[in-house]
Amino acid sequence: MTIPPAAPRNEAERHLEESIASVREALSGLRYGNVSLTIHEGRVVQIDVTEKKRLKPN
């Protein structure tokens, strides 16, 4: 039996949970690259994903 996560108690916790979900989504399927977070006043305001494509040498 799994216990569902507790509902966020306030706006800050809700934002944190949404931010974590967005970071997970950015990481899913990424094989090579970078994920960069921009934080403003303690809140995630931007997520940049740079994906690198590896080419085989000729």
N, CA, C and O atoms as CSV, one atom per row, in Angstrom:
chain,resi,resn,atom,element,x,y,z
A,1,MET,N,N,0.839,-1.171,0.000
A,1,MET,CA,C,0.000,0.000,0.000
A,1,MET,C,C,0.885,1.236,0.000
A,1,MET,O,O,1.782,1.360,0.833
A,2,THR,N,N,0.635,2.150,-0.932
A,2,THR,CA,C,1.403,3.383,-0.968
A,2,THR,C,C,0.592,4.518,-0.373
A,2,THR,O,O,-0.630,4.575,-0.511
A,3,ILE,N,N,1.290,5.404,0.281
A,3,ILE,CA,C,0.642,6.545,0.903
A,3,ILE,C,C,0.812,7.739,-0.038
A,3,ILE,O,O,1.939,8.063,-0.413
A,4,PRO,N,N,-0.281,8.396,-0.427
A,4,PRO,CA,C,-0.151,9.557,-1.318
A,4,PRO,C,C,0.575,10.688,-0.612
A,4,PRO,O,O,0.478,10.825,0.608
A,5,PRO,N,N,1.312,11.512,-1.381
A,5,PRO,CA,C,2.016,12.619,-0.736
A,5,PRO,C,C,1.024,13.591,-0.098
A,5,PRO,O,O,-0.093,13.777,-0.581
A,6,ALA,N,N,1.459,14.194,0.981
A,6,ALA,CA,C,0.596,15.142,1.685
A,6,ALA,C,C,0.374,16.377,0.813
A,6,ALA,O,O,1.265,16.795,0.073
A,7,ALA,N,N,-0.793,16.938,0.907
A,7,ALA,CA,C,-1.098,18.157,0.152
A,7,ALA,C,C,-0.270,19.311,0.713
A,7,ALA,O,O,-0.109,19.430,1.927
A,8,PRO,N,N,0.257,20.168,-0.177
A,8,PRO,CA,C,1.034,21.314,0.310
A,8,PRO,C,C,0.188,22.181,1.246
A,8,PRO,O,O,-1.001,22.393,1.011
A,9,ARG,N,N,0.815,22.669,2.296
A,9,ARG,CA,C,0.085,23.423,3.303
A,9,ARG,C,C,-0.058,24.904,2.956
A,9,ARG,O,O,-0.976,25.570,3.434
A,10,ASN,N,N,0.843,25.415,2.131
A,10,ASN,CA,C,0.734,26.829,1.803
A,10,ASN,C,C,1.246,27.073,0.382
A,10,ASN,O,O,1.679,26.147,-0.303
A,11,GLU,N,N,1.188,28.312,-0.039
A,11,GLU,CA,C,1.580,28.685,-1.397
A,11,GLU,C,C,3.042,28.358,-1.690
A,11,GLU,O,O,3.357,27.898,-2.788
A,12,ALA,N,N,3.939,28.585,-0.734
A,12,ALA,CA,C,5.359,28.305,-0.934
A,12,ALA,C,C,5.594,26.814,-1.163
A,12,ALA,O,O,6.377,26.442,-2.037
A,13,GLU,N,N,4.939,25.975,-0.404
A,13,GLU,CA,C,5.092,24.530,-0.567
A,13,GLU,C,C,4.504,24.073,-1.897
A,13,GLU,O,O,5.064,23.188,-2.544
A,14,ARG,N,N,3.391,24.659,-2.311
A,14,ARG,CA,C,2.792,24.318,-3.604
A,14,ARG,C,C,3.742,24.684,-4.737
A,14,ARG,O,O,3.913,23.909,-5.678
A,15,HIS,N,N,4.355,25.851,-4.653
A,15,HIS,CA,C,5.312,26.276,-5.677
A,15,HIS,C,C,6.508,25.327,-5.711
A,15,HIS,O,O,6.985,24.965,-6.787
A,16,LEU,N,N,6.990,24.926,-4.545
A,16,LEU,CA,C,8.119,24.008,-4.476
A,16,LEU,C,C,7.780,22.677,-5.135
A,16,LEU,O,O,8.580,22.151,-5.908
A,17,GLU,N,N,6.614,22.129,-4.843
A,17,GLU,CA,C,6.201,20.863,-5.448
A,17,GLU,C,C,6.085,20.994,-6.974
A,17,GLU,O,O,6.493,20.092,-7.705
A,18,GLU,N,N,5.533,22.109,-7.451
A,18,GLU,CA,C,5.428,22.326,-8.897
A,18,GLU,C,C,6.814,22.458,-9.523
A,18,GLU,O,O,7.051,21.956,-10.622
A,19,SER,N,N,7.725,23.128,-8.827
A,19,SER,CA,C,9.091,23.297,-9.330
A,19,SER,C,C,9.800,21.956,-9.438
A,19,SER,O,O,10.475,21.683,-10.430
A,20,ILE,N,N,9.649,21.123,-8.420
A,20,ILE,CA,C,10.280,19.799,-8.436
A,20,ILE,C,C,9.724,18.967,-9.586
A,20,ILE,O,O,10.476,18.276,-10.273
A,21,ALA,N,N,8.419,19.030,-9.798
A,21,ALA,CA,C,7.806,18.293,-10.909
A,21,ALA,C,C,8.343,18.798,-12.243
A,21,ALA,O,O,8.574,18.001,-13.152
A,22,SER,N,N,8.543,20.097,-12.375
A,22,SER,CA,C,9.074,20.659,-13.621
A,22,SER,C,C,10.516,20.227,-13.854
A,22,SER,O,O,10.900,19.951,-14.990
A,23,VAL,N,N,11.315,20.164,-12.799
A,23,VAL,CA,C,12.700,19.710,-12.927
A,23,VAL,C,C,12.728,18.236,-13.327
A,23,VAL,O,O,13.519,17.846,-14.185
A,24,ARG,N,N,11.885,17.424,-12.723
A,24,ARG,CA,C,11.810,16.008,-13.102
A,24,ARG,C,C,11.468,15.859,-14.580
A,24,ARG,O,O,12.060,15.041,-15.285
A,25,GLU,N,N,10.505,16.660,-15.045
A,25,GLU,CA,C,10.111,16.616,-16.454
A,25,GLU,C,C,11.272,17.020,-17.354
A,25,GLU,O,O,11.483,16.411,-18.403
A,26,ALA,N,N,12.025,18.037,-16.958
A,26,ALA,CA,C,13.171,18.494,-17.743
A,26,ALA,C,C,14.246,17.407,-17.826
A,26,ALA,O,O,14.920,17.277,-18.848
A,27,LEU,N,N,14.404,16.639,-16.767
A,27,LEU,CA,C,15.425,15.588,-16.730
A,27,LEU,C,C,15.013,14.318,-17.466
A,27,LEU,O,O,15.866,13.560,-17.926
A,28,SER,N,N,13.712,14.087,-17.579
A,28,SER,CA,C,13.261,12.845,-18.195
A,28,SER,C,C,13.637,12.831,-19.676
A,28,SER,O,O,13.330,13.761,-20.422
A,29,GLY,N,N,14.286,11.791,-20.066
A,29,GLY,CA,C,14.665,11.634,-21.466
A,29,GLY,C,C,15.942,12.356,-21.858
A,29,GLY,O,O,16.418,12.177,-22.979
A,30,LEU,N,N,16.509,13.161,-20.980
A,30,LEU,CA,C,17.742,13.878,-21.292
A,30,LEU,C,C,18.922,12.928,-21.122
A,30,LEU,O,O,19.144,12.399,-20.033
A,31,ARG,N,N,19.678,12.711,-22.194
A,31,ARG,CA,C,20.827,11.802,-22.109
A,31,ARG,C,C,22.119,12.570,-21.885
A,31,ARG,O,O,22.932,12.182,-21.045
A,32,TYR,N,N,22.316,13.652,-22.624
A,32,TYR,CA,C,23.509,14.485,-22.486
A,32,TYR,C,C,23.063,15.937,-22.490
A,32,TYR,O,O,22.285,16.347,-23.352
A,33,GLY,N,N,23.538,16.699,-21.556
A,33,GLY,CA,C,23.182,18.111,-21.560
A,33,GLY,C,C,23.199,18.713,-20.170
A,33,GLY,O,O,23.793,18.173,-19.237
A,34,ASN,N,N,22.524,19.856,-20.061
A,34,ASN,CA,C,22.499,20.614,-18.818
A,34,ASN,C,C,21.080,21.039,-18.486
A,34,ASN,O,O,20.268,21.317,-19.368
A,35,VAL,N,N,20.808,21.080,-17.199
A,35,VAL,CA,C,19.566,21.681,-16.711
A,35,VAL,C,C,20.005,22.771,-15.737
A,35,VAL,O,O,20.714,22.501,-14.768
A,36,SER,N,N,19.582,23.992,-16.001
A,36,SER,CA,C,19.980,25.136,-15.185
A,36,SER,C,C,18.736,25.780,-14.587
A,36,SER,O,O,17.757,26.039,-15.287
A,37,LEU,N,N,18.788,26.034,-13.279
A,37,LEU,CA,C,17.668,26.669,-12.592
A,37,LEU,C,C,18.020,28.113,-12.284
A,37,LEU,O,O,19.139,28.409,-11.865
A,38,THR,N,N,17.076,29.000,-12.489
A,38,THR,CA,C,17.223,30.396,-12.086
A,38,THR,C,C,16.305,30.615,-10.887
A,38,THR,O,O,15.101,30.364,-10.948
A,39,ILE,N,N,16.895,31.082,-9.813
A,39,ILE,CA,C,16.179,31.289,-8.565
A,39,ILE,C,C,16.113,32.788,-8.286
A,39,ILE,O,O,17.118,33.489,-8.402
A,40,HIS,N,N,14.938,33.275,-7.922
A,40,HIS,CA,C,14.765,34.679,-7.559
A,40,HIS,C,C,13.956,34.732,-6.266
A,40,HIS,O,O,12.838,34.221,-6.194
A,41,GLU,N,N,14.535,35.352,-5.259
A,41,GLU,CA,C,13.901,35.448,-3.948
A,41,GLU,C,C,13.464,34.084,-3.413
A,41,GLU,O,O,12.374,33.937,-2.860
A,42,GLY,N,N,14.337,33.095,-3.590
A,42,GLY,CA,C,14.088,31.766,-3.046
A,42,GLY,C,C,13.101,30.920,-3.825
A,42,GLY,O,O,12.696,29.861,-3.348
A,43,ARG,N,N,12.696,31.364,-5.030
A,43,ARG,CA,C,11.729,30.609,-5.834
A,43,ARG,C,C,12.321,30.330,-7.210
A,43,ARG,O,O,13.018,31.170,-7.778
A,44,VAL,N,N,12.039,29.152,-7.735
A,44,VAL,CA,C,12.457,28.820,-9.094
A,44,VAL,C,C,11.604,29.639,-10.053
A,44,VAL,O,O,10.376,29.557,-10.026
A,45,VAL,N,N,12.261,30.431,-10.905
A,45,VAL,CA,C,11.524,31.262,-11.852
A,45,VAL,C,C,11.797,30.858,-13.301
A,45,VAL,O,O,11.075,31.274,-14.207
A,46,GLN,N,N,12.847,30.040,-13.525
A,46,GLN,CA,C,13.168,29.646,-14.894
A,46,GLN,C,C,13.945,28.347,-14.873
A,46,GLN,O,O,14.780,28.120,-13.998
A,47,ILE,N,N,13.660,27.488,-15.856
A,47,ILE,CA,C,14.404,26.244,-16.051
A,47,ILE,C,C,14.886,26.232,-17.494
A,47,ILE,O,O,14.083,26.283,-18.426
A,48,ASP,N,N,16.206,26.164,-17.675
A,48,ASP,CA,C,16.798,26.085,-19.011
A,48,ASP,C,C,17.341,24.683,-19.221
A,48,ASP,O,O,18.060,24.148,-18.376
A,49,VAL,N,N,16.992,24.096,-20.352
A,49,VAL,CA,C,17.485,22.767,-20.698
A,49,VAL,C,C,18.293,22.895,-21.980
A,49,VAL,O,O,17.792,23.377,-22.996
A,50,THR,N,N,19.552,22.460,-21.925
A,50,THR,CA,C,20.407,22.435,-23.103
A,50,THR,C,C,20.730,20.980,-23.384
A,50,THR,O,O,21.419,20.326,-22.601
A,51,GLU,N,N,20.235,20.480,-24.491
A,51,GLU,CA,C,20.473,19.083,-24.854
A,51,GLU,C,C,21.614,19.025,-25.861
A,51,GLU,O,O,21.651,19.798,-26.818
A,52,LYS,N,N,22.531,18.114,-25.641
A,52,LYS,CA,C,23.656,17.939,-26.539
A,52,LYS,C,C,23.439,16.683,-27.352
A,52,LYS,O,O,23.004,15.660,-26.822
A,53,LYS,N,N,23.734,16.754,-28.613
A,53,LYS,CA,C,23.651,15.595,-29.496
A,53,LYS,C,C,25.061,15.091,-29.753
A,53,LYS,O,O,25.911,15.833,-30.246
A,54,ARG,N,N,25.302,13.863,-29.429
A,54,ARG,CA,C,26.626,13.259,-29.648
A,54,ARG,C,C,26.632,12.615,-31.030
A,54,ARG,O,O,25.787,11.773,-31.335
A,55,LEU,N,N,27.584,13.012,-31.858
A,55,LEU,CA,C,27.725,12.453,-33.190
A,55,LEU,C,C,28.867,11.461,-33.217
A,55,LEU,O,O,29.877,11.649,-32.538
A,56,LYS,N,N,28.713,10.402,-33.999
A,56,LYS,CA,C,29.781,9.426,-34.134
A,56,LYS,C,C,30.870,9.982,-35.038
A,56,LYS,O,O,30.569,10.613,-36.051
A,57,PRO,N,N,32.133,9.757,-34.685
A,57,PRO,CA,C,33.210,10.251,-35.553
A,57,PRO,C,C,33.190,9.520,-36.909
A,57,PRO,O,O,32.797,8.357,-37.001
A,58,ASN,N,N,33.617,10.225,-37.933
A,58,ASN,CA,C,33.660,9.609,-39.283
A,58,ASN,C,C,34.792,8.652,-39.432
A,58,ASN,O,O,34.963,8.059,-40.497
